[in-house]
Amino acid sequence: MPHHPLAPRPSARRTTLLAALLAGAGLLTATACAGDDSSDAAGTAKADTSTVSVTDATGTAVKVPAHPRRVVVLSEMDLDSALTLGVEPVGLTAARGQKGAPGYLADKAAKIPLVGTVTGPDIEKVVAAEPDVILAGQLADTQVLAQLRKVAPTLVTIGNDKDWKSSLTLTGKALGRNNEAEKFLSGYDEKVTALKKDLGARAGSEVSVARYSAKGTAVMQQGVFVSDVLKDLGFTRPGIQAKRGEGHSTPISNENLKEIDGDWLFIGTLDATSESGLLRQLQAEPAYRGLKAVKEKHATVIDGSMWTSLGGARAAESVLTDIREAMAK
């Protein structure tokens, strides 16, 4: 069951924190970072004030509450991890190409307030959420991190390799949910093994993943979430998808669509309203009609917010389900 947040703490503390933030070169004072842990949800008993030290993805040791109650997440992977571990955050930032949570988590995160965009947090809104832990994703801005750490213990949860499994494990430590993280990863491995068996001869297929938008087509190279999932399944990747990319995705022109001409094509968009007609639209374009996967009806439209964005534990599990439905039947 999701972990529901405590009732809001006195607004006076929030006002003090915000005032301190807006003063002193934009940084909060050290005294303001002390959480008001004097009551539980009913306000009748002292909360657990014990802490544990967790080393984040940058190698920084951060003291966090042993049992965090108010968690703010600043990346879609953090949101995915928290919900996977049974924790409902009290604040989130918008996902890539979205106005709020990524589409595949929208129903689970509908009531969680926004505290920023994909480009970064709104410090004032983070203060208003009164977190006792902040999961900062892959945030690298040292000034913003310094501000956040004056609000509450803050951990960078995503390393340079953007590995969702490592991030889930780290998040489990930060939220006191080690067992839940280990159980999920064990179950994921079992699902991978079962799917590889059920794929039979298709287990060695060449699989392509692309995202389509008004700007054109982009492919997912190595070093991103979905490529790691495909690697777990033993798939190979065509063209530049077998190499590590410089960014999250790599644009390609219609003249270079051979880069996505594998045995199977999974293609999506970040606009959920466009998904239903996407394959029909692509089949009308000569460059796509010539692809082997399209000719053999091995092209599948997928949720781009899940497959081609930052990803996470729930996303990985859903990718396995999509591949099973497309390839194992």
Secondary structure, DSSP 4 states (H G I P E B T S, - for coil): --BPPPPPPPHHHHHHHHHHHHSSTT---GGGGS---S--TTSSSPPP--EEEEE-TTS-EEEEESS-SSEEE-SHHHHHHHHHTTB--SEEEPPTT-SSS-GGGTTTTTTSPEEEETTEE-HHHHHHH--SEEE-TT---HHHHHHHHHHS-EE----TT--HHHHHHHHHHHTT-HHHHHHHHHHHHHHHHHHHHHHGGGGG-BEEEEEEETTEEEE--BTSHHHHHHHHTT-B--GGGGSB-SSS-EEE-GGGGGGG-SSEEEEEES-GGGHHHHHHHHHTSHHHHTSHHHHTT-EEEEEHHHHSSS--HHHHHHHHHHHHHHH--
